[in-house]
């Protein structure tokens, strides 16, 4: 995050040093009697010279005897890839939306209307006008054919695809593109995230269903995905593309909804011109995004009744027009009129598909905003309120057009009775404002998921509700979307061109979601292949046809939204690529365990009372930054804990399963590893004191349980990080002991199911012994607990590292451009992890390091 120049400038009072790196960096031992300035070491002396990155596990204990005579020094520039992630603590639990009272159900229904259905609810404002602008009306048959297209588009995409199918492909109540991706990652090892462990599958919220042996198709797909790096990358590209389209949709939705509503003013006040519409729309958008920070639940509860009135007005006006004008439009429910519509003029009908697609806008928002509400609430409200009112609204507009072909530019406002024009105009503008924030809410949700999964630069996230943990506000994204929406309104004032851009963003999201849902059907649901083919052909084929239609108008100005989506995709890809490359370098450069053995329990320096929390990305191995601290500081803490903040592909991790502990070195070293696991939707509290308390309490439980089971101290030298996964075990604070070597796909068993936890054969073959029968062990346990309490009283110091990476001189030009400029720019301007902590600067020790990759 900080480059070497930044590091050198910020070291006042905070111990910040900046060090460049070279590819041939080495750690060197020096005898205590030798000259400290003697850096000339024979490259062939393997006993004193250990190349960084070697992780051989030698059980020879002779090296430890001479450890006191060695000191760790640095022979040249060093390298490190510590990436300090945000220190976040889960402080809330997901609200159970099923056990609610009737009054709460009514409140939740209004919130659902105000948050989820604003986008699709305002589509009657512009659908017909865009359709008939692309394909002018030449007769009443065209009206019936266009209406039939709209009806069956509403039935097929929002109702059947999303409400009845896609909503069930949620990840423990979480919707959106990244939720689908995490769901797939849990059932097949397709994630490119580099720090995943087999122990992640033991989280109770993992809910892993192993593909049955009878379904060879599911197993073959799983094996093919896991074996092909190309398919893994392709899957990630689809996810990034879908997310970029969601963000683009969050730009174009406010522009389209607000301008369509304000344009009705031209009918009520003839003197209003197009420039006035643009100015009013700009003012609306500024107000809209300014109140976004109030929060989803508050805004949804306030605007939910307004949107309820809007749907009732939509249905009422539709009934009025059906009675007054022409009720024969009901024959549009016969799909044969779609065939006649295309038969009369295939080219014109194909052009009109781009406008027809707008009736389904907001469908993806129903899925992306699922984290705020339950599946049942969305399904009931859509089927019994939203869809009937939408159908009545479109039927009423078609009935009006049957008698008034000349008002096809704004059929909705033209069809409103004069007596209620201004009240409906006011309600329509309020509904448009609600719709404008619908995709903004979905955008916030998708961005937070992508940040947690390492695919988006870190941004400040504000939780706006204490009851509903998924309701968030991201200030940077909010103002970024506002600026893009204003740019779109000012430079593309035509609703037809904005509508075409709207269609491009919407159908792009739909296609990506369809592909991921197909994969969920094959891999997870394991349903009949015939049903999967029907779903694929019907919806993917339909969306490809829609996409071909909207691409026709890309030259009219809607290309801007494609450029915007490509920029967002590029940012996400560069960030993911750079982060992955940085982690891989960290793994290659980690310190050898032989170095730790030869240093001895004092680590070649003085052990001062206190606890040092060293943050790093490594889930195993000793990070190189630890060697930098040993070589730079005159003393280190009596107890060192390597803390790895790791996100797992589940929405939430129970607090009781948050931490996993193990020893990194023999017991006398007092060095531990803590893996703090978070789901991508966990609510985090900016409280370092709570985190410290939970971590130290969990460590104490680990030490007690370890002594009781004798599972990790049977052989001190065997309890070290090594490449041999089969010899490792992990203990969680509940006392469960299991191996890291073999993937365990079953859930955690309750610790009360047996008198003691199940211990894998890899961990130990000895039965637990009573500590009271071994006074030496009792004394050792007492000493270690005493040391822990003394270290806690002395205080906790945070050892942080700021990492930047640079491409080597012999790298390709594209890699240099991506890493040295784009990724470096993102790292420098994204939110620092330390910014979310309330840790005093006097308790921070920071190092800035540069990698050559």
C-alpha positions in Angstrom: 0.0 0.0 0.0 2.9 2.3 0.7 5.8 2.4 -1.6 9.4 2.7 -0.5 9.4 6.5 -0.6 6.3 6.7 1.5 7.8 4.4 4.0 10.9 6.4 4.5 8.9 9.5 5.1 6.6 8.1 7.7 9.0 6.5 10.2 9.0 9.2 12.8 7.9 7.8 16.1 6.5 4.7 14.5 9.5 2.5 13.7 8.7 2.6 10.0 11.6 1.5 7.7 11.6 1.1 4.0 13.7 -1.6 2.3 14.0 -2.6 -1.3 14.4 -6.2 -2.4 16.3 -8.2 -4.9 15.6 -11.7 -6.2 18.7 -13.2 -4.6 18.1 -12.1 -1.0 19.5 -14.4 1.7 19.3 -14.7 5.5 22.8 -15.2 7.1 23.8 -16.4 10.6 26.7 -14.7 12.3 28.5 -16.0 15.3 28.3 -13.8 18.4 32.1 -13.3 18.4 32.3 -12.3 14.8 32.4 -8.7 13.6 28.8 -7.5 13.0 29.9 -5.6 9.9 31.2 -8.7 8.3 28.8 -9.3 5.5 31.0 -11.4 3.2 29.7 -14.9 3.4 30.7 -17.8 1.2 27.8 -18.7 -1.0 28.6 -22.4 -0.7 28.5 -22.5 3.1 25.0 -24.1 3.5 25.4 -24.4 7.2 25.5 -20.6 7.7 23.7 -19.5 4.6 20.1 -20.4 3.9 18.4 -19.1 0.8 15.0 -17.5 1.5 12.0 -19.5 0.5 13.4 -22.9 1.4 11.0 -24.8 3.7 12.6 -28.1 4.3 11.7 -29.8 7.5 14.8 -31.3 9.1 14.2 -33.1 12.4 17.9 -32.8 13.4 18.0 -31.1 16.8 21.7 -30.5 16.9 21.3 -27.1 15.3 19.2 -25.9 18.2 22.1 -26.5 20.6 24.3 -24.0 18.9 21.5 -21.5 18.4 22.7 -19.2 21.3 25.9 -18.5 19.3 24.1 -17.3 16.2 22.5 -14.0 15.4 20.3 -13.2 12.4 21.7 -10.6 10.1 20.8 -9.3 6.6 23.3 -9.6 3.8 21.5 -7.4 1.3 18.1 -5.9 0.3 15.2 -8.0 1.5 11.7 -8.7 0.4 8.4 -9.2 2.0 4.7 -9.4 1.0 2.9 -8.8 4.2 -0.5 -7.4 3.3 -2.1 -6.2 6.5 -5.8 -6.7 6.0 -8.4 -4.9 8.0 -8.7 -6.0 11.6 -12.3 -6.8 11.8 -14.4 -8.5 14.5 -17.8 -10.0 14.1 -20.1 -8.1 16.4 -23.6 -9.0 15.1 -25.6 -12.0 14.0 -27.8 -12.4 11.0 -31.4 -11.6 11.8 -33.7 -14.5 11.4 -36.4 -13.1 9.0 -38.7 -16.1 9.5 -39.6 -15.6 13.2 -41.2 -12.2 13.0 -44.5 -10.9 14.2 -47.3 -9.6 12.0 -46.4 -6.0 12.5 -42.8 -6.7 11.7 -43.9 -8.5 8.6 -45.8 -5.5 7.4 -42.8 -3.3 8.1 -40.6 -5.7 6.3 -42.9 -5.7 3.3 -42.8 -1.9 3.0 -39.0 -2.1 3.2 -38.9 -4.7 0.5 -41.0 -2.5 -1.8 -38.8 0.5 -1.1 -35.5 -1.3 -1.6 -36.0 -4.2 -4.1 -38.8 -3.3 -6.5 -38.3 0.3 -7.3 -36.4 -0.4 -10.5 -38.7 -2.9 -12.1 -41.7 -0.9 -10.7 -40.9 2.2 -12.7 -40.2 0.4 -16.0 -43.7 1.4 -17.4 -42.4 5.0 -17.5 -40.1 4.3 -20.4 -40.5 0.8 -21.9 -43.1 1.6 -24.6 -41.6 4.9 -25.5 -38.2 3.3 -26.2 -39.7 0.4 -28.0 -41.8 2.5 -30.4 -38.9 4.9 -30.9 -36.9 2.0 -32.2 -39.9 0.5 -34.1 -42.6 3.1 -34.9 -46.2 2.0 -34.7 -47.8 1.2 -38.1 -51.0 -0.3 -36.9 -52.9 -1.7 -34.0 -51.3 -5.1 -34.7 -47.9 -3.7 -33.8 -49.3 -2.5 -30.5 -50.7 -6.0 -29.7 -47.4 -7.6 -30.8 -45.3 -5.3 -28.7 -47.6 -5.7 -25.7 -47.3 -9.5 -26.1 -43.5 -9.3 -26.1 -43.6 -7.2 -22.9 -46.0 -9.6 -21.1 -44.0 -12.7 -21.8 -40.7 -11.0 -21.1 -42.1 -10.1 -17.7 -43.2 -13.7 -17.2 -40.1 -15.4 -18.4 -37.3 -13.3 -16.9 -38.4 -11.6 -13.7 -41.0 -14.2 -12.7 -39.8 -17.6 -13.8 -36.1 -17.1 -14.0 -35.4 -14.9 -11.0 -38.3 -15.2 -8.6 -38.9 -18.9 -9.0 -35.4 -20.2 -9.9 -32.4 -17.9 -9.3 -33.5 -16.7 -5.9 -33.1 -20.3 -4.6 -29.4 -20.3 -5.8 -28.5 -18.0 -2.9 -25.6 -18.5 -0.6 -27.1 -18.8 2.8 -29.5 -15.9 2.1 -26.9 -13.9 0.1 -27.5 -13.0 -3.5 -25.5 -11.6 -6.3 -22.7 -12.6 -8.7 -20.1 -13.1 -6.0 -22.5 -15.1 -3.8 -22.9 -17.5 -6.7 -19.2 -17.7 -7.1 -18.6 -18.4 -3.5 -21.2 -21.1 -3.6 -19.5 -22.8 -6.5 -16.1 -22.4 -4.8 -17.3 -24.3 -1.7 -18.3 -27.4 -3.8 -15.3 -27.4 -6.1 -11.8 -26.1 -5.6 -12.0 -23.5 -8.3 -11.1 -20.4 -6.3 -7.9 -18.6 -7.2 -7.7 -17.2 -3.7 -4.3 -18.6 -2.6 -4.7 -19.0 1.1 -7.5 -21.5 1.4 -7.1 -24.4 3.8 -8.9 -27.8 4.1 -9.9 -26.7 7.6 -12.2 -24.1 6.1 -14.6 -26.9 5.2 -15.1 -27.6 8.9 -16.9 -24.3 9.6 -20.4 -25.1 10.6 -21.8 -22.5 8.1 -20.0 -24.2 5.2 -23.0 -26.5 4.6 -21.1 -28.5 2.1 -22.9 -31.2 0.2 -20.5 -33.7 -1.3 -21.6 -34.8 -4.8 -23.0 -38.3 -4.6 -21.1 -41.1 -6.3 -24.1 -42.0 -8.4 -24.1 -38.7 -10.2 -21.1 -39.2 -12.4 -21.9 -36.1 -14.3 -21.5 -33.9 -11.2 -18.3 -35.5 -10.2 -16.8 -35.2 -13.7 -17.7 -31.5 -13.8 -16.1 -31.0 -10.4 -12.9 -32.8 -11.4 -12.7 -30.9 -14.7 -13.1 -27.6 -13.0 -10.5 -28.4 -10.3 -8.0 -29.7 -12.8 -8.1 -26.9 -15.3 -6.5 -23.6 -14.4 -7.9 -22.1 -17.6 -11.5 -22.9 -16.6 -10.9 -21.4 -13.1 -9.6 -18.2 -14.7 -12.6 -18.2 -17.1 -15.0 -18.6 -14.3 -13.4 -15.7 -12.4 -13.5 -13.5 -15.6 -17.3 -14.2 -15.8 -17.7 -13.2 -12.2 -15.7 -10.0 -12.7 -17.6 -9.2 -15.9 -20.9 -9.7 -14.1 -20.0 -7.5 -11.2 -18.7 -4.7 -13.5 -22.1 -4.8 -15.3 -23.9 -4.5 -12.0 -21.8 -1.4 -11.1 -22.6 0.0 -14.6 -26.2 -0.8 -14.0 -26.0 1.3 -10.8 -24.9 4.3 -13.0 -27.5 4.1 -15.8 -30.5 3.2 -13.6 -30.7 6.6 -11.8 -30.1 8.4 -15.1 -32.9 6.6 -16.9 -35.5 6.5 -14.1 -35.1 10.2 -13.1 -35.1 11.5 -16.6 -38.1 9.5 -17.7 -40.1 10.8 -14.7 -39.1 14.4 -15.1 -39.8 14.3 -18.8 -43.5 14.0 -18.0 -43.3 17.7 -17.0 -43.2 18.6 -20.6 -46.8 17.3 -21.0 -48.1 19.2 -17.9 -46.1 22.4 -18.7 -45.6 22.8 -22.5 -43.1 25.6 -22.1 -40.6 23.2 -20.4 -37.8 22.3 -22.7 -35.2 19.6 -22.8 -32.6 21.6 -21.1 -34.9 22.2 -18.2 -35.5 18.4 -17.9 -31.7 17.8 -17.7 -31.2 20.5 -15.1 -34.0 19.2 -12.9 -32.7 15.6 -13.3 -29.3 16.7 -12.2 -30.8 18.3 -9.1 -32.8 15.1 -8.3 -29.7 12.9 -8.7 -27.7 15.1 -6.3 -30.4 15.0 -3.7 -30.8 11.2 -4.1 -27.2 10.3 -3.6 -26.8 12.8 -0.8 -29.4 11.0 1.4 -28.1 7.5 0.5 -26.0 7.5 3.7 -29.1 7.5 5.8 -29.4 3.7 5.3 -31.4 1.1 3.6 -33.8 0.2 6.3 -34.6 3.9 7.1 -35.0 4.9 3.5 -36.9 1.7 2.6 -39.4 2.1 5.5 -39.9 5.8 4.6 -40.3 5.3 0.9 -42.0 1.8 1.0 -45.5 3.3 1.4 -44.8 5.7 -1.4 -43.9 2.9 -3.7 -47.0 1.0 -2.6 -49.1 4.0 -3.6 -47.3 4.0 -6.9 -48.1 0.4 -7.7 -51.7 0.9 -6.7 -51.8 4.0 -9.0 -50.2 2.0 -11.8 -52.8 -0.7 -11.5 -55.7 1.8 -11.1 -54.7 3.8 -14.2 -54.4 0.6 -16.2 -57.9 -0.5 -15.3 -59.2 3.0 -16.1 -57.6 2.9 -19.6 -58.8 -0.6 -20.2 -62.4 0.4 -19.4 -62.3 3.7 -21.2 -60.3 2.8 -24.4 -60.0 -0.7 -25.6 -60.2 -3.9 -23.6 -59.3 -6.1 -26.7 -55.6 -5.8 -25.7 -56.1 -8.8 -23.5 -55.6 -11.0 -26.6 -51.9 -10.1 -26.3 -51.7 -12.9 -23.7 -51.9 -15.2 -26.7 -48.2 -15.6 -27.7 -49.1 -16.1 -31.3 -49.1 -12.4 -31.7 -45.4 -12.3 -31.1 -45.0 -14.6 -34.1 -47.2 -12.3 -36.2 -45.2 -9.3 -34.9 -42.0 -10.7 -36.2 -43.5 -12.1 -39.3 -44.7 -8.6 -40.5 -41.4 -6.9 -40.2 -38.6 -9.1 -38.6 -36.0 -6.3 -38.7 -38.2 -3.7 -36.9 -39.4 -6.3 -34.4 -35.8 -7.2 -33.6 -34.9 -3.6 -33.1 -37.7 -3.2 -30.6 -36.3 -6.0 -28.4 -33.9 -3.5 -27.0 -36.7 -1.5 -25.6 -38.8 -4.5 -24.6 -35.9 -5.6 -22.4 -36.4 -2.5 -20.2 -39.6 -4.0 -18.7 -37.4 -6.6 -17.0 -34.9 -4.1 -15.6 -34.4 -4.5 -11.9 -34.7 -8.3 -12.0 -31.0 -8.7 -11.0 -31.6 -6.2 -8.2 -34.1 -8.6 -6.7 -31.3 -11.2 -6.5 -28.5 -8.9 -5.5 -30.6 -7.3 -2.7 -31.6 -10.7 -1.4 -29.2 -10.1 1.6 -31.6 -7.5 2.9 -34.7 -9.6 2.9 -35.9 -13.2 2.7 -36.7 -15.2 -0.4 -40.3 -15.7 0.6 -41.0 -12.0 1.2 -39.7 -11.1 -2.3 -41.6 -13.9 -4.0 -44.9 -13.1 -2.3 -44.7 -9.4 -2.9 -43.7 -9.8 -6.6 -46.3 -12.4 -7.4 -49.3 -10.8 -5.7 -48.6 -7.0 -6.0 -45.7 -6.1 -8.3 -46.4 -8.3 -11.3 -50.2 -7.8 -11.4 -49.8 -4.0 -11.2 -47.1 -4.0 -13.9 -49.3 -6.1 -16.2 -52.3 -3.8 -15.7 -50.1 -0.7 -16.3 -48.8 -2.1 -19.6 -52.3 -3.3 -20.7 -53.7 0.2 -19.9 -51.0 2.0 -21.9 -51.6 -0.4 -24.8 -55.4 0.3 -24.6 -54.7 4.0 -24.7 -52.4 3.7 -27.7 -55.0 1.7 -29.6 -57.0 4.9 -29.7 -54.2 7.5 -29.7 -51.3 6.4 -31.9 -49.8 9.9 -31.9 -48.8 9.8 -28.2 -46.4 6.9 -28.4 -43.5 9.1 -27.2 -44.7 9.2 -23.7 -47.6 6.8 -23.4 -47.6 6.6 -19.6 -48.1 10.3 -18.9 -50.3 10.7 -21.9 -52.7 8.0 -20.6 -53.1 9.6 -17.1 -56.5 11.3 -16.7 -56.2 15.1 -16.5 -57.8 15.3 -13.1 -55.1 13.3 -11.4 -52.1 14.1 -13.6 -50.2 16.2 -11.1 -50.7 13.8 -8.1 -49.6 10.9 -10.3 -46.7 12.9 -11.7 -45.5 13.6 -8.1 -45.8 9.9 -7.1 -44.0 8.9 -10.3 -41.1 11.2 -9.5 -40.9 9.8 -6.0 -41.0 6.2 -7.4 -38.2 7.2 -9.8 -36.0 8.4 -7.0 -36.7 5.1 -5.2 -35.8 3.1 -8.3 -32.7 5.1 -8.8 -31.2 3.9 -5.5 -32.3 0.2 -6.0 -29.3 -0.7 -8.1 -27.1 1.6 -5.9 -28.0 -0.7 -3.0 -27.2 -3.8 -5.1 -23.9 -2.2 -6.1 -22.9 -1.7 -2.5 -23.6 -5.3 -1.8 -21.6 -6.6 -4.7 -18.7 -4.3 -4.1 -18.4 -5.5 -0.4 -18.4 -9.1 -1.5 -15.7 -8.5 -4.1 -13.6 -6.6 -1.6 -13.8 -9.5 0.9 -12.8 -12.0 -1.9 -9.8 -9.9 -3.0 -11.2 -8.7 -6.2 -11.7 -5.0 -5.5 -9.6 -2.3 -3.8 -10.4 -1.8 -0.1 -12.9 1.0 0.5 -14.6 2.4 3.6 -17.8 0.5 4.4 -20.4 1.9 6.8 -23.0 -0.3 8.3 -26.3 1.6 8.5 -28.4 -0.7 10.5 -27.7 -2.5 13.8 -30.6 -5.0 13.2 -30.0 -5.9 9.6 -26.3 -6.6 9.2 -26.2 -6.6 5.4 -27.3 -3.0 5.0 -24.3 -0.9 4.1 -23.1 2.3 2.6 -19.9 2.8 0.7 -19.1 6.6 0.4 -16.5 6.4 -2.4 -18.8 4.2 -4.6 -21.8 6.5 -3.8 -20.1 9.6 -5.1 -18.4 7.7 -7.9 -21.8 6.5 -9.1 -23.2 10.0 -8.8 -20.5 11.5 -10.9 -20.9 8.9 -13.6 -24.7 9.3 -13.6 -24.4 13.1 -14.0 -22.0 12.6 -16.8 -24.5 10.3 -18.5 -27.4 12.7 -18.1 -25.5 15.7 -19.3 -23.9 14.2 -22.4 -26.6 11.8 -23.4 -29.8 13.7 -22.9 -32.0 11.3 -25.0 -33.9 8.7 -23.0 -33.8 6.4 -26.0 -30.0 6.4 -26.0 -29.8 6.0 -22.3 -32.4 3.3 -22.5 -30.2 1.4 -25.0 -27.2 1.8 -22.5 -29.6 0.5 -19.8 -30.3 -2.6 -21.8 -26.7 -3.3 -22.4 -25.9 -3.2 -18.7 -28.9 -5.2 -17.7 -28.6 -8.0 -20.2 -24.9 -8.3 -19.5 -25.6 -9.0 -15.8 -28.4 -11.4 -16.8 -26.1 -13.5 -19.0 -23.4 -13.8 -16.4 -25.9 -14.9 -13.8 -27.5 -17.4 -16.1 -24.1 -19.1 -16.8 -23.3 -19.3 -13.0 -26.8 -20.7 -12.2 -26.3 -23.3 -14.9 -23.1 -24.4 -13.1 -24.9 -24.4 -9.8 -27.6 -26.7 -11.3 -25.0 -29.1 -12.6 -22.6 -29.1 -9.7 -24.7 -28.5 -6.6 -28.4 -29.1 -7.3 -27.6 -32.1 -9.4 -30.9 -32.0 -11.2 -31.8 -33.8 -14.4 -29.8 -32.8 -17.4 -33.0 -32.3 -19.5 -34.1 -29.5 -17.1 -30.7 -27.9 -17.2 -30.8 -27.9 -21.0 -34.3 -26.4 -21.0 -33.1 -23.6 -18.6 -30.0 -23.0 -20.7 -31.7 -22.9 -24.1 -34.6 -20.8 -22.9 -33.0 -18.1 -20.9 -29.4 -18.0 -22.2 -30.8 -18.1 -25.8 -33.3 -15.3 -25.0 -30.7 -13.1 -23.4 -28.3 -13.5 -26.3 -31.1 -12.4 -28.7 -31.8 -9.4 -26.5 -28.1 -8.6 -26.3 -27.8 -8.7 -30.1 -30.6 -6.1 -30.4 -29.1 -3.6 -27.9 -25.7 -3.9 -29.5 -27.1 -2.4 -32.6 -27.5 1.0 -30.9 -24.1 1.0 -29.3 -22.9 3.7 -31.7 -25.6 6.2 -30.6 -23.9 7.0 -27.3 -24.6 3.9 -25.3 -21.0 2.8 -25.9 -20.2 4.9 -22.9 -21.7 2.4 -20.5 -19.6 -0.4 -22.1 -16.5 1.7 -21.6 -17.4 2.3 -18.0 -18.0 -1.4 -17.4 -14.7 -2.2 -19.1 -12.9 0.2 -16.8 -14.4 -1.3 -13.7 -13.5 -4.8 -15.0 -10.0 -3.7 -15.6 -9.7 -2.3 -12.1 -11.0 -5.5 -10.6 -8.7 -7.7 -12.7 -5.6 -5.7 -12.0 -6.3 -5.7 -8.3 -6.9 -9.5 -8.2 -3.8 -10.2 -10.4 -1.5 -8.0 -8.3 -2.8 -9.3 -5.0 -2.4 -12.9 -6.1 1.1 -12.3 -7.5 2.1 -10.6 -4.2 0.8 -13.6 -2.1 2.6 -16.1 -4.3 5.8 -14.2 -3.9 5.3 -14.2 -0.1 5.0 -18.0 -0.2 8.2 -18.3 -2.2 10.1 -16.0 0.1 9.0 -17.3 3.5 11.7 -18.1 6.0 13.1 -21.6 6.4 12.4 -23.5 9.6 16.1 -24.3 9.8 16.7 -20.6 10.4 14.3 -20.6 13.3 15.9 -23.7 14.8 19.4 -22.3 14.6 18.4 -19.0 16.2 17.1 -20.8 19.3 14.3 -19.9 21.6 15.7 -16.4 22.1 15.6 -15.8 18.3 19.1 -14.4 18.4 17.9 -11.3 20.3 16.3 -10.2 23.6 12.8 -11.3 24.4 11.0 -8.4 26.1 7.6 -8.9 27.9 4.6 -8.3 25.8 2.6 -9.8 22.9 3.5 -9.0 19.3 0.7 -9.5 16.7 2.4 -9.9 13.4 0.0 -9.6 10.5 0.6 -11.5 7.3 -1.2 -13.3 4.6 0.5 -16.7 5.0 -1.7 -19.5 6.4 1.5 -21.5 6.9 5.2 -20.8 7.0 7.2 -18.0 8.7 6.7 -14.7 6.9 9.9 -13.0 5.7 8.8 -9.8 7.5 9.4 -11.6 10.8 13.1 -11.9 9.9 13.2 -8.2 9.1 11.9 -7.4 12.6 14.5 -9.7 14.1 17.3 -8.1 12.1 16.1 -4.5 12.8 14.8 -4.4 16.3 17.0 -4.7 19.4 14.4 -6.9 21.1 11.2 -8.8 20.3 8.2 -9.7 22.4 8.2 -12.7 24.7 5.2 -14.0 22.8 4.7 -13.7 19.1 1.5 -14.5 17.3 1.4 -14.6 13.5 -2.2 -13.4 12.7 -3.6 -14.3 9.3 -6.9 -12.6 8.4 -8.5 -14.9 6.0 -11.8 -14.7 4.2 -13.5 -18.0 3.4 -16.2 -18.6 0.8 -19.1 -18.5 3.2 -21.3 -15.5 4.1 -20.7 -15.8 7.9 -18.4 -17.5 10.3 -19.7 -18.1 13.8 -17.6 -16.2 16.4 -17.0 -19.5 18.3 -15.2 -20.7 15.1 -13.4 -17.5 14.3 -9.9 -18.4 15.5 -7.6 -21.4 14.8 -4.4 -21.8 16.7 -1.2 -23.8 16.4 2.4 -23.7 17.4 4.9 -22.5 14.8 8.1 -23.6 16.6 9.0 -25.7 19.6 7.2 -24.8 22.8 10.1 -22.9 24.3 9.9 -20.3 21.4 6.4 -19.2 22.4 5.4 -18.5 18.8 1.9 -19.2 17.6 -0.1 -18.9 14.5 -3.7 -17.6 14.6 -5.9 -17.9 11.6 -8.8 -15.5 12.0 -11.5 -16.5 9.5 -14.3 -14.3 8.2 -17.1 -14.7 5.8 -17.6 -12.2 3.0 -20.7 -10.8 4.6 -19.5 -10.7 8.2 -20.2 -7.5 10.1 -17.0 -6.0 11.5 -16.5 -3.8 14.4 -13.7 -1.3 14.5 -12.6 -2.3 18.0 -9.1 -3.6 18.5 -9.6 -4.1 22.2 -12.4 -6.6 21.6 -10.3 -8.4 19.0 -7.4 -8.6 21.4 -9.6 -10.0 24.2 -11.1 -12.7 22.0 -7.7 -13.7 20.6 -6.0 -14.0 23.9 -8.8 -15.9 25.5 -8.8 -18.3 22.5 -5.1 -18.7 22.8 -5.4 -19.6 26.5 -8.0 -22.2 25.7 -5.7 -23.6 23.1 -2.8 -23.9 25.5 -5.0 -25.7 28.1 -6.5 -28.0 25.5 -3.1 -28.7 24.0 -1.7 -29.7 27.4 -4.7 -31.9 28.1 -4.6 -33.8 24.8 -0.8 -33.9 24.4 -1.4 -33.8 20.7 1.0 -31.0 19.8 3.9 -31.4 22.3 4.8 -35.0 21.8 7.8 -33.9 19.8 8.7 -30.2 19.8 10.6 -30.2 16.6 7.7 -31.9 14.7 5.3 -29.1 15.7 6.7 -26.7 13.1 5.5 -25.4 9.8 6.6 -27.7 7.0 5.6 -28.8 3.6 4.3 -32.1 5.0 0.7 -31.3 5.6 -0.1 -34.7 6.9 1.9 -34.1 10.1 -0.1 -30.9 11.1 -3.0 -30.4 13.3 -5.1 -27.4 14.2 -7.1 -26.7 17.4 -10.0 -24.3 17.5 -11.0 -22.6 20.7 -13.8 -25.2 21.3 -11.1 -27.9 21.5 -11.7 -29.6 18.2 -8.5 -31.2 16.9 -8.1 -32.1 13.2 -5.5 -32.5 10.6 -4.7 -30.0 7.8 -3.5 -32.8 5.6 -6.7 -34.3 4.3 -9.7 -32.4 3.1 -12.6 -33.1 5.4 -15.9 -32.5 3.7 -18.3 -33.2 6.6 -19.5 -30.7 9.1 -18.0 -30.1 12.5 -19.3 -32.6 15.0 -20.6 -31.1 18.2 -18.0 -31.4 20.9 -20.6 -32.8 23.3 -21.2 -35.7 21.0 -18.2 -37.4 22.6 -16.1 -37.1 25.7 -13.2 -35.8 23.8 -12.7 -34.5 20.2 -11.9 -36.8 17.4 -8.2 -36.7 16.6 -6.9 -37.7 13.3 -4.3 -40.3 13.0 -1.9 -37.7 11.6 -2.1 -35.7 14.9 -1.2 -38.3 17.5 -1.6 -41.9 18.4 -1.5 -41.3 22.1 -4.4 -41.2 24.5 -4.7 -38.0 26.5 -3.2 -38.2 29.9 -4.0 -36.6 33.2 -1.9 -33.5 33.7 -1.7 -34.1 37.4 0.3 -37.3 36.9 3.1 -35.4 35.2 4.5 -32.6 37.5 6.9 -31.5 34.8 4.1 -31.0 32.4 2.1 -29.1 35.1 5.0 -26.8 35.7 5.5 -26.2 32.0 1.8 -25.4 31.6 1.8 -23.1 34.6 4.9 -21.3 33.3 3.4 -20.8 29.9 0.1 -19.5 31.2 2.0 -17.2 33.6 4.1 -15.9 30.6 0.9 -15.3 28.6 -0.7 -13.3 31.5 2.5 -11.3 32.0 2.7 -10.6 28.3 -0.9 -9.5 28.2 -0.3 -7.1 31.1 2.7 -5.7 29.4 0.6 -4.8 26.4 0.0 -5.8 22.8 2.0 -4.3 19.9 0.9 -4.5 16.3 3.6 -5.3 13.8 2.4 -4.1 10.5 3.9 -4.2 7.0 3.2 -2.1 4.0 4.0 -3.9 0.9 4.4 -2.8 -2.7 5.5 -4.9 -5.6 7.3 -4.0 -8.8 8.0 -5.9 -11.9 11.6 -7.0 -12.6 13.5 -5.2 -15.3 13.3 -8.2 -17.6 9.5 -8.5 -17.4 7.1 -7.9 -20.3 6.1 -4.3 -20.9 2.4 -5.1 -20.1 3.4 -6.6 -16.8 5.4 -3.6 -15.9 2.5 -1.3 -16.9 0.0 -3.3 -14.9 2.1 -3.8 -11.7 4.4 -0.7 -11.6 1.7 1.8 -12.5 -1.9 0.6 -12.4 -1.7 -1.7 -9.4 0.7 0.6 -7.6 -1.8 3.5 -8.1 -4.7 1.4 -6.7 -2.6 0.3 -3.7 -1.6 3.8 -2.9 -5.1 5.3 -3.1 -7.2 2.5 -1.6 -8.2 2.4 2.0 -5.4 1.4 4.4 -6.1 -1.5 6.6 -4.9 0.4 9.7 -7.5 3.1 9.0 -10.3 0.9 10.4 -8.5 0.4 13.7 -8.5 2.6 16.8 -5.1 1.4 17.7 -2.9 4.2 19.1 0.2 5.0 17.1 2.3 4.3 20.1 1.4 0.6 19.8 2.2 0.3 16.1 5.4 -0.8 14.5 5.4 -0.6 10.7 7.7 -1.6 7.9 7.5 -0.7 4.3 8.8 -3.3 1.8 9.0 -3.7 -1.9 8.9 -6.9 -3.9 10.5 -7.5 -7.2 8.2 -10.0 -9.0 
